[in-house]
């Protein structure tokens, strides 16, 4: 399901600014049902593309410039394709420049364009607004430059843009989910091999996304620190386990046998990775077996591990989770995304969604003085062009 008003706004703004009919494109956001901070640790994740979109209206131009107008704040960026330099700011223009930089570094000749970009995805919410923007621009530039790129290659180029140009040391999950997603299915992705399979989404329940009101800025926050801690733990364990490629490859008994090699902090980081990886494979079976009670329980365990062992939650996220878990229709609830703010995702019985939304909104408003943004997400396909 799309948001026609956002698409219409983007198109009409393009017509106002440039006086010509644009091509229209969209890229979905994504939720991760379970499997947080596992993509860069070589584990399994279970994301799905959802019906919150980033939209682009575009027409080619003759020079080597990208003129980008953002509906979100009314700002304008003029990007010279021959002068792409990161500045470490994490500004949205860095994501746009990073995509162009990664494509050109790969030998892809791209041309200038006029673009208007808008979207429904809350920034800093853990719904992958950055990867949605990246895939949208890469897809648009490839199409407008008559370059045929496979979707997996598009995903990898966008990961390189975010990791190497922007400075956000992300894994591959977000880009794969948005580039390759299948409507109505979650993607079980092995982040060590990039092998994946699709798992049908449940019909009996819905996923409710609730924003804590705290927007994270991952490149300047604790996300990269957690990745550095994971790398430090892996280096220490490889002394005793030289064949260990990723923390997610650790068996629980191996972690217990070699815990003396790790500080208490690194031990807790590893414990989250090992237990979360097992939760993902259990969640995949639960979805296939339509055991939503088990799936909800696994989501609860995931949040507790992210809060206590990986330490990426915050008081607002914890409050939302506790409120949701106190609602009769909620099977499970957890923080989602890199953490330090953003959204929770809750699994809610279909017949109790409306009641649950109202109750969470009231109780969170009473506890923190503000009503949260909420959206019951539906399925979506991957990044695509719209028929004009």
C-alpha positions in Angstrom: 0.0 0.0 0.0 1.4 3.4 -1.0 1.0 6.9 0.4 -0.5 8.7 -2.6 -0.2 12.1 -0.9 3.6 11.9 -0.5 4.0 10.7 -4.1 1.8 13.5 -5.4 3.6 16.1 -3.3 7.0 15.0 -4.7 5.7 15.0 -8.3 4.0 18.4 -8.0 7.0 19.9 -6.4 9.2 18.7 -9.3 6.7 20.2 -11.8 6.8 23.5 -9.9 10.6 23.6 -9.8 11.5 22.3 -13.2 8.5 22.6 -15.4 8.6 19.1 -16.8 7.0 15.7 -16.1 9.4 13.5 -14.1 10.0 9.8 -13.8 8.8 8.5 -10.5 10.6 6.0 -8.3 10.2 4.6 -4.8 12.1 2.6 -2.3 10.6 1.0 0.8 11.7 1.1 4.4 12.2 -2.0 6.3 11.6 -3.5 9.7 13.9 -6.2 11.2 11.7 -8.7 13.0 14.6 -10.1 14.9 18.4 -10.3 14.6 19.8 -6.9 15.7 23.6 -6.1 15.4 24.2 -9.5 13.7 24.7 -8.3 10.2 28.3 -7.1 10.8 28.9 -10.1 13.1 28.2 -12.6 10.3 24.9 -13.9 11.7 21.3 -14.4 10.6 18.7 -11.6 10.3 15.0 -11.6 9.5 14.0 -8.3 7.9 11.1 -7.4 5.6 10.4 -4.4 3.3 7.4 -2.4 4.5 4.9 0.2 3.1 6.8 3.3 4.2 8.6 4.8 1.3 11.2 7.2 0.0 10.0 8.8 -3.2 12.0 10.4 -6.0 10.9 12.5 -9.0 13.7 12.8 -11.6 14.6 14.1 -15.0 18.1 14.0 -16.6 20.2 17.1 -17.2 23.1 17.7 -19.6 25.9 18.6 -17.1 27.6 16.6 -14.3 25.5 17.9 -11.5 22.8 16.4 -9.2 20.4 19.1 -8.1 18.4 17.6 -5.2 15.5 19.2 -3.5 14.3 17.6 -0.2 10.6 17.9 0.6 11.3 17.1 4.3 12.9 20.4 5.0 12.7 22.4 1.8 16.5 22.3 1.3 18.4 22.2 -1.9 21.7 20.3 -2.5 23.9 20.8 -5.6 26.3 17.9 -5.9 29.1 18.0 -8.5 29.7 14.4 -9.6 33.4 15.2 -10.2 33.9 16.7 -6.7 32.8 14.1 -4.2 34.5 14.4 -0.8 33.2 13.1 2.5 33.1 15.6 5.4 32.0 13.2 8.2 28.9 15.2 9.0 26.3 12.4 8.5 24.2 15.0 6.6 21.7 13.6 4.1 23.9 15.0 1.3 26.7 12.7 2.4 24.5 9.6 1.7 23.6 11.0 -1.8 27.3 11.8 -2.6 28.4 8.4 -1.2 26.1 6.5 -3.7 27.5 8.5 -6.6 31.0 8.0 -5.4 30.6 4.2 -5.0 29.1 3.9 -8.4 31.8 5.9 -10.1 34.5 4.1 -8.2 33.1 0.9 -9.6 33.5 2.3 -13.1 29.9 3.2 -13.7 29.5 6.4 -15.7 26.5 8.3 -14.3 24.9 11.5 -15.6 23.5 14.6 -14.0 19.9 14.7 -12.8 17.3 17.0 -11.3 15.6 15.3 -8.3 12.9 16.0 -5.8 13.0 13.5 -2.9 10.4 13.0 -0.1 9.2 10.2 2.1 7.1 8.7 4.8 10.0 7.0 6.8 10.8 8.8 10.0 14.5 9.7 10.1 16.6 8.2 12.8 13.8 5.7 13.6 15.5 2.4 12.8 13.4 1.9 9.7 16.3 2.2 7.4 15.6 5.7 6.0 19.3 6.0 4.9 19.4 2.7 3.0 16.0 3.5 1.4 17.5 6.8 0.2 20.7 5.1 -1.0 18.9 2.3 -3.0 16.5 4.8 -4.5 19.3 7.0 -5.8 21.4 4.1 -7.0 18.5 2.6 -8.8 17.5 5.9 -10.3 21.0 6.7 -11.5 21.5 3.3 -13.0 18.2 3.4 -14.9 18.8 7.0 -16.1 22.3 6.2 -17.2 21.2 3.0 -19.1 23.3 0.8 -16.9 22.1 -2.7 -16.1 23.1 -3.6 -12.5 21.9 -6.6 -10.6 20.0 -5.9 -7.4 22.7 -7.6 -5.3 25.3 -5.4 -6.8 23.2 -2.3 -6.1 22.9 -3.4 -2.5 26.6 -3.9 -2.1 27.4 -0.5 -3.7 25.1 1.2 -1.3 26.6 -0.6 1.7 30.0 0.6 0.5 28.7 4.2 0.2 27.4 4.2 3.8 30.4 2.4 5.3 33.3 3.9 3.4 32.0 7.3 2.5 29.6 8.3 5.2 31.5 6.5 7.9 28.6 4.4 9.2 30.1 0.8 9.5 26.9 -0.9 8.6 26.3 -4.5 7.5 24.5 -5.6 4.4 21.0 -6.3 5.9 19.2 -3.0 5.2 20.4 -2.8 1.6 19.6 -6.4 0.8 16.1 -6.1 2.2 15.3 -3.0 0.2 16.9 -4.1 -3.0 15.7 -7.7 -3.0 12.6 -7.9 -0.8 9.5 -9.9 -1.7 6.1 -8.5 -0.8 4.4 -10.4 1.9 7.6 -12.2 2.9 10.4 -11.8 5.4 14.0 -12.4 4.3 16.1 -14.9 6.3 19.6 -13.6 5.4 22.9 -15.2 6.3 25.1 -12.1 6.5 28.3 -14.2 6.3 27.5 -15.6 2.9 24.6 -13.3 1.7 22.5 -16.4 1.0 18.9 -15.8 1.7 15.4 -17.4 1.6 11.9 -15.9 1.9 9.6 -16.7 4.8 5.8 -15.9 4.5 4.6 -13.2 6.9 1.9 -14.2 9.3 -1.8 -13.4 8.4 -3.1 -13.6 12.0 -1.1 -10.7 13.4 0.5 -7.4 12.4 3.7 -5.6 13.2 3.2 -2.3 14.9 6.1 0.2 14.7 6.2 2.9 17.4 8.7 5.8 17.5 10.2 6.7 20.9 10.6 10.3 20.0 14.3 10.0 20.3 16.1 10.1 16.9 19.5 8.3 16.7 22.5 9.6 14.8 24.4 6.4 14.4 27.6 7.5 12.7 28.3 9.8 15.7 26.8 7.6 18.4 27.5 4.2 19.9 26.9 2.0 16.9 30.4 2.2 15.6 31.7 1.6 19.2 29.7 -1.6 19.3 31.2 -2.8 16.1 34.7 -1.9 17.4 33.9 -3.9 20.5 32.8 -6.9 18.4 36.0 -6.7 16.4 38.1 -6.6 19.6 36.3 -9.6 21.0 36.8 -11.5 17.8 40.5 -10.8 17.8 40.9 -12.1 21.3 38.9 -15.3 20.7 40.8 -16.0 17.5 43.9 -16.6 19.6 42.3 -19.8 20.9 39.9 -20.4 18.0 42.0 -19.5 14.8 39.2 -20.7 12.4 36.7 -18.3 13.9 35.6 -15.9 11.1 32.6 -14.1 12.8 31.3 -13.8 16.4 28.0 -15.4 15.2 29.9 -18.6 14.5 30.6 -19.1 18.2 28.8 -21.9 19.9 27.6 -21.2 23.4 29.9 -23.8 24.9 32.9 -22.2 23.1 32.0 -18.8 24.5 31.7 -20.3 28.0 35.0 -22.2 27.7 37.0 -19.1 26.6 35.2 -16.4 28.6 38.4 -15.8 30.6 39.9 -14.1 27.4 37.3 -11.4 27.5 36.5 -8.4 29.7 33.1 -8.4 31.3 31.9 -5.9 28.7 33.1 -7.9 25.7 31.7 -11.1 27.2 28.3 -9.5 27.3 28.6 -8.3 23.8 29.5 -11.8 22.6 26.6 -13.3 24.7 24.1 -11.1 22.8 25.5 -12.1 19.4 25.5 -15.8 20.2 22.0 -15.9 21.8 20.5 -13.5 19.2 21.7 -15.6 16.3 19.9 -18.7 17.8 16.8 -16.6 18.3 16.7 -15.7 14.6 16.8 -19.3 13.4 14.1 -20.2 16.0 12.0 -17.3 14.8 12.2 -18.5 11.2 10.9 -21.9 12.3 8.2 -20.2 14.4 7.0 -18.2 11.4 6.9 -21.2 9.2 5.0 -23.2 11.9 2.7 -20.2 12.5 3.7 -20.3 16.1 3.3 -16.6 16.8 3.3 -17.0 20.6 6.9 -18.4 20.3 7.8 -15.6 17.9 6.6 -13.0 20.3 8.5 -14.6 23.2 11.7 -14.5 21.1 11.2 -10.8 20.3 10.9 -10.2 24.0 14.1 -12.0 24.7 15.8 -10.1 21.9 15.0 -6.7 23.6 16.2 -7.9 27.0 19.5 -9.0 25.5 19.9 -5.7 23.5 19.1 -3.7 26.7 21.3 -5.7 29.2 24.1 -7.3 27.2 24.6 -5.1 24.1 23.5 -1.9 25.9 22.0 -0.1 22.9 18.5 0.6 24.3 17.4 3.9 26.1 14.8 4.7 28.7 12.2 5.8 26.2 12.5 2.5 24.2 12.4 0.5 27.4 9.2 2.3 28.5 7.5 1.7 25.1 8.4 -2.0 25.3 7.0 -2.4 28.8 3.8 -0.6 27.9 3.3 -2.7 24.8 4.0 -5.9 26.7 1.3 -4.9 29.2 -1.4 -4.9 26.4 -3.5 -8.0 26.0 -3.1 -8.1 22.2 0.7 -7.9 22.1 2.6 -11.1 21.7 6.0 -9.6 21.9 7.8 -6.2 21.6 11.4 -5.0 21.3 13.6 -2.2 20.2 14.5 -2.2 16.5 17.5 -0.9 14.6 20.9 0.2 15.8 19.5 1.6 19.0 20.1 4.7 21.2 16.6 5.8 20.2 14.4 5.1 17.2 11.5 2.7 17.2 10.1 -0.4 18.7 8.4 -3.2 16.8 5.5 -5.2 18.4 3.7 -8.3 17.2 -0.1 -7.7 17.7 -3.0 -10.1 17.1 -4.9 -8.8 14.1 -8.2 -8.3 15.9 -6.6 -6.2 18.7 -4.5 -3.8 16.7 -6.8 -0.7 17.0 -7.2 -1.2 20.8 -3.5 -1.7 21.2 -2.5 1.4 19.3 -4.8 3.5 21.4 -3.6 2.1 24.7 0.1 2.4 23.9 -0.4 6.0 22.8 -2.3 7.0 26.0 0.1 5.3 28.4 3.2 6.6 26.7 1.8 10.1 26.7 1.1 9.8 30.4 4.6 8.5 31.1 6.7 10.8 28.9 4.4 13.7 28.1 4.3 13.1 24.3 2.2 10.9 22.0 4.3 8.6 19.9 4.2 8.2 16.2 2.8 4.8 15.3 2.3 2.8 12.1 0.9 -0.7 11.5 3.2 -1.7 8.7 2.1 -3.7 5.6 4.1 -5.6 3.1 6.0 -3.9 0.2 8.1 -5.0 -2.7 11.7 -3.8 -3.4 12.9 -0.5 -4.9 11.2 0.1 -8.2 10.1 2.5 -10.9 6.4 3.6 -11.1 4.6 3.6 -14.4 4.3 7.2 -15.5 
